[in-house]
Amino acid sequence: MSTIKNTLEGLKRSSPAQAEFYQAAEEVLESLQPLLDSDPRYERNGIIERLVEPERQVLFRVTWIDDAGTVRVNKGYRVQFNSALGPYKGGLRFHPSVTSGVIKFLGFEQIFKNALTGLPIGGGKGGSDFNPKGCSDREIMRFCQSFMTELHRHIGPLTDVPAGDIGVGTREIGYLFGQYRRLTARFDGALTGKGLTWGGSRGRAEATGYGCVYFAEDMLNDRGADLQGMTCLVSGSGNVAIYAIEKLLTLGAKPIACSDSTGTIHHPAGIDPGTLKEIKFHQRKSLSHYLEAHTDAEFVPLEDYPEDGHAVWRYRADAAFPCATQNELSEADAEALLSNGILCISEGANMPCTSGAIDQFLEAGIAYGPGKASNAGGVATSQLEMQQNAGLTQWSMETVDKHLRQIMKDIHHRSSTTASEFGEPDNLVLGANIAGFRRVAEAMIEQGID
């Protein structure tokens, strides 16, 4: 039995009921076989077995008091997966779907994503099953303060640097950092995604969405095409989706659909990012309110979705950008996209496509950018924020965007050239996984067995 098969079976015994983690591990490990066959050092040094086990897992209770005076309890997580390349780096997710398995899948993906950037950052992830929706600002503040009361023991600018993710934006980072500063008496770069007036980086909010579009542009350029004039579908309506829509419009494409947890907007004339920002960033309302400003749009509520997938993927388009959450694009969605002539998929979320959907995209030979490569712009810009914090400076938006554009180009180049090296030039899943793994594995070998 192969090392990879043994490792995957062992994971299911040692980490039961963690389906998302198994899916992420299987997707990466199975693509590594050509590399393992060509270089026995990785098996000899137990890299595969070491890589799938986090260096440290922290699970803690988060106790807080709501506005009614009721004591509430949630679970908090921080998984520090691999630090061979630098401090652990990865976001915090506050959402009811958060479990140990979800955090481990995200942290595992983060190892390779961070390695692909070429920057000195390791992989980690954290969060809680706390749901900020419907909570007052004071309740969110109290939760964040309680969460950080435990987390501060495990993070620092040269140890572990969390950022935001789903449910954790600038507001939450502010409350978290305020408590960190009070507890440690330090003002340092232990968190990224900070406000611009107190250590944040310009372009951080835009980075994942912009980077996802830049990666799509690079994939298309390789095939003699570009985004100009393309019709696009985008799932989600948070930071990643909104700024992907914004960048698509800048590059001459026309995004016509987006979504949230309540339904999907289809606007053939083109989605208006200004309206989305008002609804989602300021009013914090359902996407259905988009119709108040754009009567020529259509809203498809969740209950009217097809039974086998998501309404946002059922429109004819040239390019698609899954920017919401994991496993949001099913095999049936993939079939619909391909039958409607899709040419390019660039993932803005982490593992948004099911394994079956990915297989269809690879078989069809379309331009497909896996999330660990295409959505790395966010963590890359977080590292740029760390650089600015260390130098007690702040860069212009133009400087940050220039760095981001080059980083995304470099990630595409690493993934593409590695895929070609192993005989599958169009398979960026293979290329990204091997390129990321090889960089981490070499560092682990050089640093000895720990």
Steps between C-alpha positions, in 0.01 A plus 500: 500500500637846408606762753222728381229235537632398842507862614145573383365187669689586816346848503150357499586293807686769692276796404148352475205685345707771331375469142625838377850425629506160329384662174774765513770250593398254229491769231854610584665169580374305201649758263844462663565143386709600193728706725532225761587253224776727372661588835518243784618762754143605578392152605830434676447812715134422571388831349149384409429354842641808675322748276145377564537529877485855640797612708252627758123510548338732752134444598348729758176619656376852420259633763325834448185686608234613252300823525227324696752403768501131404829311518586347162765239420673427167799298389822667388767343279852574380682237295869578445573263216851562371765763573788373283488813282417760764240605761163330476270713283130452435164653577240471773150388397192573714210294366264229636647249252845517663622169640840350567487330159420824317785684672742216424404497131549876480832484685626216282414692182670806647837323514517466123331830421751688713791303353389590146525873575876465541474696825637383840174387661379167638145364508234526769130575550256567780153613593185421690145370452381845616256666259540879481182537291225655706737599781544859613838673478533471878432125491759452226748708700446291814537177304820617330649612830427163659638316194824700510540454875599141423643539149757766596709232676564329167561782248757772427666676204772233472289205621149498355326789325121451454290706260132518408285251311125436480329692781818683597551841340665824606251547785578160653875538443478835682336348807744205494805723467379737774481210744836362384660841561346529848609149602856515362580873530638474144405673177637269234410305188335204675184541288448615142193655343527794741341840440702740284548750784663247731729277299288356220603476138332666207364241261452226758121494469524490120790256474331158483241612246748696290754216516242242392426708190869561430556123509215446252655763275836317509336165420315652205808687376681165486228385260508812284185652654406760762205610714399790276136455398449177696176433687571383856326329793612567859370322809491679833459868586767556764841663459634238259199500269441876499861587422520225238197663334665841528823380336313311226323822403833686499642243256203526264310186604129494593404317823129418482430295814592476869347345811469492877351255752146608405516474120653608169484826304502481119557839336559465123599867472788437744525482878554838669771470770399834652153365578650180642732696730210708631284192567771276645757730661270771637142372521598134562182386325392215273601514135130521409523874577710538183169509309407830667778673305491280188150401393636329187673235712353167617529346849482122534429403864673202658183291497485527120852366442542179297508193723842396369688826538512879503296746292797731442672241274200439273542810278693510173842658553865487394667502843400407855641606836387292802559746785268385781587179689614139474322247276259759361543386138369148442548247220162602358607865512819409314297320232278807462796737472674285240185452294458879504848550354707598806868565415655589835450427872703690759432415865472790742386280791676206663410164338172633352475226235425140586747233388260386228467854366878543486537172310255629238683829457837326460357248255341779295838677481367844596712751692452397865671680788492313834443715809839440657645683197226733381385637838845546653486876448343556840765325705772649279378851579475407868871420484556839334320649802743313725789656306351848540443445874859381548629812324254735676380625163198492270508455124277660238219304332700510176802340669294227666310422179825486303640246749172302490495488121857369489437242774197361314701487176778314684251252649358429156850459357605257778183295459515498121869415464473223762199353319701502177798340677279204590346468153159660561539867395131588538455335842555783747365282784798269452739791449386700803499201734846379400654849495363585843583162650855500365584837655371395844651151479846630413491733803389213725783277377761772545379576854511137613241272654315671783 
